[in-house]
């Protein structure tokens, strides 16, 4: 499965962006998530959604500001980001794994990764 992320860019603090990730295969059986990596920092979990869309998980720093959702008819997952802060600046990666009843926030459980899209939030 190949993942293509897009939608990053430069935005002022307080602004919004929507990231998109389109898969090369059907996503009906894939949990899908977003991770990010800022310069000189470890990759960290941002948000994820189960294969059905019935369950989501968010990292504490983004709760209440970011929303993850999916459209299996389009083989896509999205990350709506609002009230952006300079500390949200990072390369954002989408990831996917075969659906499993395990935690969504653990990167090594994901098998497929996109190429990343840069999000820069200016103060």
C-alpha positions as CSV (number, residue, x, y, z in Angstrom):
1,X,0.0,0.0,0.0
2,X,1.4,3.4,-1.0
3,X,0.3,6.5,0.9
4,X,0.4,10.0,-0.6
5,X,0.1,12.9,1.9
6,X,-0.7,16.4,0.9
7,X,-2.1,19.7,2.2
8,X,0.8,21.0,4.2
9,X,2.0,24.6,4.0
10,X,2.8,27.8,5.8
11,X,0.1,29.2,8.1
12,X,-0.1,31.8,10.8
13,X,-0.7,30.8,14.4
14,X,-4.4,30.4,15.1
15,X,-5.0,29.3,11.5
16,X,-6.2,26.0,10.0
17,X,-5.0,23.4,7.6
18,X,-6.4,20.1,6.3
19,X,-4.1,17.3,5.5
20,X,-5.1,14.5,3.2
21,X,-3.7,11.1,2.7
22,X,-4.8,8.9,-0.2
23,X,-3.9,5.2,-0.3
24,X,-3.2,3.2,-3.4
25,X,-5.4,0.4,-2.2
26,X,-8.7,-0.1,-0.5
27,X,-8.7,1.1,3.1
28,X,-11.7,-0.6,4.4
29,X,-9.5,-3.0,6.5
30,X,-6.8,-0.5,7.5
31,X,-6.4,1.5,10.7
32,X,-4.9,4.9,9.7
33,X,-3.0,7.5,11.6
34,X,-1.0,10.6,11.5
35,X,2.4,11.1,13.1
36,X,4.8,14.1,13.0
37,X,8.4,14.9,13.4
38,X,9.8,18.3,14.3
39,X,13.5,19.1,13.7
40,X,15.8,17.4,16.2
41,X,12.9,15.6,17.8
42,X,11.6,12.1,17.8
43,X,8.6,11.2,15.7
44,X,5.4,11.4,17.7
45,X,1.9,10.3,17.4
46,X,-0.8,12.8,16.5
47,X,-4.1,11.1,15.8
48,X,-5.5,7.9,14.4
49,X,-8.8,6.3,13.4
50,X,-9.8,2.7,13.2
51,X,-10.8,0.9,10.0
52,X,-14.5,1.6,10.4
53,X,-14.1,5.2,11.7
54,X,-15.8,4.1,14.9
55,X,-12.9,5.0,17.2
56,X,-10.3,7.7,17.2
57,X,-7.3,8.6,19.4
58,X,-5.5,11.9,19.8
59,X,-2.2,13.0,21.4
60,X,-2.8,15.3,24.3
61,X,-1.3,18.4,22.7
62,X,-3.8,18.3,19.8
63,X,-7.0,17.2,21.6
64,X,-9.7,19.7,20.9
65,X,-7.8,21.3,18.0
66,X,-7.3,18.5,15.5
67,X,-9.9,16.1,14.1
68,X,-9.1,12.9,12.2
69,X,-11.6,11.3,9.9
70,X,-11.7,9.0,6.9
71,X,-13.6,8.3,3.7
72,X,-13.2,4.7,2.7
73,X,-15.0,5.3,-0.6
74,X,-12.1,7.6,-1.5
75,X,-9.4,5.5,0.2
76,X,-8.4,8.5,2.2
77,X,-7.8,9.8,5.7
78,X,-7.8,13.4,6.7
79,X,-6.5,15.6,9.5
80,X,-8.3,18.8,10.1
81,X,-6.0,21.1,12.1
82,X,-7.3,24.2,13.8
83,X,-6.0,26.8,16.3
84,X,-2.5,25.9,15.0
85,X,0.5,26.8,17.2
86,X,4.1,27.3,16.3
87,X,4.9,24.1,18.2
88,X,2.8,22.2,15.6
89,X,5.5,22.9,13.1
90,X,6.7,19.5,11.8
91,X,6.7,17.1,8.9
92,X,3.4,15.2,9.1
93,X,3.3,11.6,8.0
94,X,0.3,9.4,7.4
95,X,0.5,5.7,8.2
96,X,-1.6,2.6,7.9
97,X,-1.8,-0.9,9.2
98,X,-4.1,-3.9,8.9
99,X,-6.9,-3.4,11.4
100,X,-6.0,-4.8,14.8
101,X,-7.3,-4.5,18.3
102,X,-4.3,-2.8,19.7
103,X,-3.3,0.7,20.6
104,X,-3.4,3.3,17.8
105,X,-0.7,5.5,19.1
106,X,2.3,3.2,18.7
107,X,4.2,3.8,15.5
108,X,6.0,0.5,15.1
109,X,2.6,-1.2,14.7
110,X,2.1,0.6,11.4
111,X,3.3,-1.1,8.2
112,X,2.8,1.6,5.6
113,X,4.0,5.2,5.7
114,X,3.6,8.1,3.4
115,X,6.3,10.5,2.3
116,X,5.4,13.4,4.7
117,X,4.1,16.9,4.2
118,X,5.6,19.9,5.8
119,X,3.5,22.1,8.1
120,X,5.0,25.4,9.3
121,X,3.2,27.6,11.7
122,X,4.5,31.1,12.1
123,X,4.1,33.1,15.3
